[in-house]
Amino acid sequence: MTYFSMNILRAGALLAAALLAGCSGMELDRAQSLSPQGSTFSKALYDGYIKLSKAEFAEFDYADSDAFAMRAAASTKGTDVFPEDMSMRKLPKNKVGELSSARARLMAALDAGGREHKPGPAAHAQVMFDCWMQEQEENFQPDDITACRSGFFSALAEIETMPMKMAAKPMHKPMKKSRKFVVYFGFDSAGITDAARKTIREAIAVAKAIKAKRVYVTGHTDRAGAGNYNLDLSERRAQAVVGQLTGGGLSPRMVSFGSLGENVVAIQTDDGVRTGGNRRVEIDVAN
């Protein structure tokens, strides 16, 4: 190949890279041009997501840079921005349980008044959770995974140590209402029973009546069987319930799900024990 031909190929590659970059990585500039509005929590979210977006842009990960930038932009509108749905990431199966549990703890802390009373740590916990999920999905930078995970748990600890009497103080706006429903399953089954359908219909009716913004679905199993198998089973149960909820008229955008396998039981038992009360999916309807 001649020197001239090689230069043409290099020029073509550079042009292709430039055109590709032009299709992504543009959201950061747009987000930075916005002015954060709303609560201290929302403004802290904006700062945190912008920082993540810049870090991913510097690593040439334009897709994730855009994703974080768009979350920063959403936070400027003065409305709540929730942690990213786990269903949006292709996570290693052996990490889903820990991340599901972490997300559930985060949402509980935020809804208990964390956004209002600990806005800085609350925002940092949310940003670090999304960072953790993004790095865990890539799963090739262990130091970055550890940094995001540690940052999350450090910030979460600060929110969770908030005195309960503080969390119970009246807010300037009403506390979020929530309703919890529990759907039960047969042994080693993800099939929806008639009783389960009735419970799910009740959850749908309440979600529509209170104009719910989010519906959280979490799958569980009893302690019979192997841990990895139970994690998969709990996910199938959660997905089955999600299908019923969305089939009943709830928007897929408002429904998120996670799976915990046998890690969080409703009834304490020894390992290997079949317990109907633990074979469940919990539905939390919040507005």
N, C-alpha and C positions, 0 to 999 in steps of 0.2 A: 504494500500500500504506500502511495506517495505521501510526502509531507503535506502536500496541498489537500489530498483526500482526507488525511487524518484531521486536519484543521477544520474541514467542512463538517466531518462527523462530530467533532467536539463542539463546534458552533451550534449544530443541530441539537445536541444533547442539552446544551446550556439554554437554548431557546425553549425546548420542551419543558425543562425544569422551571423556567420562568413562567411559562404559561400555566403549568400545574400549580405553582405557588400563587398565581393570580386568582385561582379558583378557590383557595382556602387561605386561612390565616388573616382574613380581613376584618374579622369581628372584633379583634382587640382594639384597633384604632377607633372603631365605632363606639365601643363600650367606654373607652377613655374620654370620648368627647361628651359623654353624658354627665349630668350632675346628680349625685345621689339624693334621693328624697325619702321622706318617711322617718322611721324610728332609728334610734341609735343602733339597734340590731341590724336593720337593713343596710345602714351605711357601713357597718363593720363587715357585713357579708360582701358588699361591693368591693371593699378594699382587699379582702381575702381572695375573692375570685379573680380580681385583676392580677394579683400577685401570682396566682397559679397559672393564669393564662400567659403571663410574661415568661414564666419558667418553662412552660411547654413550648412556647414559640422559640425560645432560645435553643431548645433541643430539636427544632425542626418538626415537632409534632403539632402540625397546624390543625389537625382535626380536634384534638383535645384542647388546644389553645382556643379554638373557636367555641367549643362547648362551654368552657369556663367563662369566656368572655360574654357569652349569651346569658349565662346565669347571673353574671355581674350586672348586665343590662336589665335583666328582669327585676333585680333587687332595687333598681332606681325608681320603680313605679309605685313604691309605697305599699305594696301588698306582700303577703308572706311568700317566700320562696322556700320550698321544702328540700330536704336532702334528695339527691338523685335516686330515682327508683332503681333497685338492684336488678330488675329485669332488663335494664338498659345496658348492662355490662355482661360480657361472657367471662364469668369468674370461674376459677378452678373449683371443682366440686368440694374439695377438702377445705375450702376457705368460706364456703357459703354459710355454714352454721355460725361461725364466729361473727361474720359480718351482719347476718340477720339479727343476731342477739344484740350486737352493738347498735344497729340502727333502731331497734325497738327501745333500747335504753335512751338513746338520743332523743327520740320523739317523745318519750315519757317525760324527760327532763325539760324539753322545750315547752311542752303543753302544761307543765306544772308551774310555769311562770318564769322559766329560764330566759326567754327572750326579753322580758321586761326588767327582771331584777339582776340578771347577769349577762347583759347584751354582748359584751366583748368576748368572754369565754364561750358563750352560747354560739356566737357566730363562728368563732375559731373552731369549735368542735364540729360544727356542720361542714365547714370548708375542709377540715382535715379528714373527715369521713369520706367526702367526695374524692379527695386526693388519694386516700387509702384505696378506695375502690378502683380508681383509674390506674394506679400503680400495680395493684394486685391483678388487674386484668392483663396488663402487659407482662407481669410476672418474670422480669429479668433484671430488675434493679433492686436487690434486697435492701440496700442501704436506704433507698428512697421509700420503699414499703415500710421499713421500720420507723423512719422519721415521721411519715404521715400517721401511722398507727399510734406511735407514742404521743404525738401531738394531740391526736383525738382523745385518747384516754386521759391525758393530763388535763385537758380542758373540760372533759366530761366530769371528771372527779370534782372540779371546782363548782360545777353546776349542781351536781348531785348532793354536795354537802350544804347546799342552800337550806336554811332552816325552813321547816314545813310551814310554820306560821307566816313566814314571809311569802311563801308560794300561795298561801290561802288569802292574802290580803285582797280586797276588792281592787279591780283594775279600773282604769278610765273607760275601757271597753269591756263588754261581758267576756267571761272566760269561755273558752271553746267548749261546746257541748259535745259529748261523745256517748255512744251506746255500744255495748259489746254483746256479741252473739257468739254462741259456740255450737259448731256442727260436729256431730260424732260419726265415726266410721266403724265398719266391721273389721275383724282381725285381718291383717294383711290385705286390706282393700282400700281403693280410692274411689269406690262407687258411691254415688249420691243416693241415699235412701229417701223414702217419702217424708220421714220426719225431718231429714236434713233440708229437703226442698222447702218444707214449711218454714223452717228457721231462716233460710236464705231469703224467702219471699218477705218475711218480716223485716229483715235487714234492709232489703231494697226499698220497702215502703217507708221505713224511717229515714233512710238516706234521702229519698225524694221529698219527704215531708219537711225535713229540717234544712233542705238545700245543702246537703253535705258537700264539702270541698274535697275531702279525701276519705277513702275507705282502705284500711290496712288489713291484709289477710295473712295469717301466719299458720303454717302447717306443723303438726306435731304427731308423734307416735308414742306407743308404750315402749317398754324396755325389753320386749322380746325381739330377738333377732340381732343381726350385726349392726353396728353403728352406721357404717356407710350405706347399707341397704335402707335403714330407717330414714336417713337423711333424704335419699331419693324418694322414698315412699311419702314422706311428709311434703315434699315438693309437688308430687303428683296430686296429693290431696288438696294442697293450696291452689294449684292450677285448675282442678276440677271445680272448686268453689268460685274462683275468678270467672270461669266460663259461665257458671250459672248467674253470677251477678251482672256481667256484661250482657248476657243473653236476656236478662230481665229488664234491661233498659239503662243500666248505669254506664257512663262513658268509660272506655278503657283507660283514658288519660287520668281518671281520678282514682283508679284502683291499682294498688301496688301490693306485691306479695313477697313473702320470705318463707324460709323453711328452717326448722330447728331440730328436726329428727327427734331423738329421745333426750336431747340436752336439757329441756325445760319441761318437766312433768307437772301435771296438776295434782296428781296423787303420788306421794313418795312410795316407791316399791324397790325391792331388790332387782338386780339385773336379771333379765330373762323372764320376768313375770308379765303375763298378759293382763292388761287392765283397760277396760273399756273407756273409763274416764280420761285416760291419757291419749286415746286415739281420736284426735280432734283437730279442727281448724277453728281458730279464733278470728272473728270479724269485728274490727273496731271502726265504727262510723263516726267521723268527726267533722265539725264545721268551723 
